[in-house]
Amino acid sequence: MPENGRVSERHVLVLPDRDSAEELAGELPDRFGVAEQPQLVRDSLAGEDDAEDAQWLVVVEDPDGRLDATALDELAAEYEGWLEAP
């Protein structure tokens, strides 16, 4: 029987503001060798329209499943954020 291919992983890092999200996204290629540009997404808190109340998500595709979740969480913590649990 042929072996099924590995399922692509997606890591979501939650950051407190856009500047932090952009800085973290800029570090990913150097620190982790991420080739694909991470996606930045504004995540408004429920019922809030004010940009001050928005978190920013950095979505990192990991097609080979090679990124270390602990290291990603530690990087996010440097920017007062965290890695969202799958």
N, C-alpha and C positions, 0 to 999 in steps of 0.2 A: 504494500500500500504506500502511496506517496505521502510524504510528510507535509502537513499543512504549514504554510508560511507563518511567520511570526506576526502578531498583530501589532500595529504601530501604537506606540504609547504617546500620550499627550500629558504634559506637565503644566499645571496652572499655578503661577506664583502670584500672591496677593500683596500689593504694595499700597502704602497710604496716600500716595499722590503721583501725579503724572511725571514729575521730574525724577522721582525715585525709580519709577517704572522704566523710563527712558535710559537712565544711567545703568540700571541692571541689565536691560536688553543689550546695551552696548558692550557690556563685559562678557556676555555669554560666548561669543566667538573665540575670544582669547583664552578664557578659563576652561571652556568645555568643548571647544572645537565645533560649536553649532554652526552648520553651514546655512540652514534656512533662516531667514529673518524672522524673529519671534513676532507674534501678533500682540499689539497693545489694545486693550479693551477697557473702556470706562464702565465701571460697575456701580450704578447708583444704589444707595441704600434704600430700602423700601420706603416709599412715601416722600422721598427727598429729591428735590430738583436742583438744589444748590450744589455747585461744583465742589464746594468745601466739604460736602458730605459724601464724596465719591471715593471709592477705592479704585485702583487700577490693577488690571490683570495682565500678566505677561504669559502668553500661551506659547509653549515650546513644543514643537513636534519632535518626537524621538522615534523615527521609523525603525531603528535597529535596536531599540531598548537598551542603549548603552549608557545613558546618563544616570548618575548616582543621585537618587532622591535625597539622601542625607546631605550631600554636598550642595544641592540646589536649595534645600531648606536653610542651610547655613549661610549661603549667599543672600537669600531673601532676608534673613534675620539681620544682616549687616545694614539693610535699608529699612529696618523696622517692619518687615513683612514676614510672610511664611509661605510654605508650599502647601497648597490645598491637598487634602487627603483624597485619594482616588475613590 
